[in-house]
Amino acid sequence: MAKLEQTLHGDLDQILRKIEDGILNGSFSASMEDGSDLQSGSARCAVRVFERYSFSGGNRVSLNVTLFQNGDGPIQMSAITAGGSQATFFKINTIGEEAFLDKLLEIL
């Protein structure tokens, strides 16, 4: 598992579209598995779950991206990858997870 947390500035909808487009157009095997948009008062939360095939690991890895904004405040982003290991009892070969997170960094 790899994790990235950042504070972003800008329009939440534009940042979300940029992430979606960048991930889906950045790999022929990438897909958006599901998403959720929540709002309470002026607070907004957008969650997206992506998957793609990892050639280095020979399996699929997932990327969960959560964006949260309260009113006009900064956007808090949390991105977590999973599924890149082939071992049964411990994690080895997490290169695919890290590469997926690196793609998100490129987009941002």
C-alpha positions, -999 to 999 in steps of 0.1 A, spaced: 0 0 0 12 35 -8 -4 67 4 -2 103 -7 -18 132 12 -18 168 -1 -35 201 3 -47 215 -31 -60 249 -41 -85 256 -69 -119 244 -80 -128 210 -66 -148 200 -98 -119 210 -121 -93 191 -100 -116 161 -99 -121 161 -137 -83 165 -142 -76 135 -120 -103 114 -137 -92 123 -172 -55 119 -164 -59 84 -148 -82 71 -175 -62 84 -204 -29 76 -188 -32 38 -191 -50 16 -216 -61 -7 -188 -73 20 -164 -109 21 -154 -130 40 -129 -147 13 -107 -170 36 -88 -174 70 -73 -193 89 -47 -201 126 -42 -213 138 -8 -223 172 5 -233 185 39 -239 222 41 -208 238 25 -186 207 29 -180 185 -1 -164 151 -4 -156 133 -37 -144 97 -37 -131 78 -68 -118 43 -71 -97 34 -101 -81 2 -112 -54 -7 -137 -32 -36 -147 3 -36 -134 28 -52 -158 55 -53 -132 33 -72 -107 12 -91 -131 -20 -81 -114 -45 -53 -110 -39 -25 -85 -65 0 -72 -62 37 -64 -87 54 -41 -87 92 -43 -107 113 -18 -111 150 -21 -126 170 7 -134 208 9 -152 228 35 -167 259 20 -141 279 1 -112 264 21 -83 244 7 -90 209 -8 -76 180 12 -67 150 -9 -59 115 3 -49 89 -23 -43 52 -13 -33 23 -35 -37 -14 -28 -36 -48 -44 -1 -47 -59 13 -76 -39 15 -112 -49 24 -128 -16 0 -146 7 10 -134 42 32 -103 36 36 -76 9 62 -80 -18 65 -63 -52 45 -31 -45 61 -14 -75 27 -13 -93 11 5 -64 38 31 -63 37 36 -100 0 42 -99 5 69 -72 33 84 -93 9 88 -122 -14 108 -99 15 130 -89 22 137 -126 -14 148 -131 -14 171 -101 
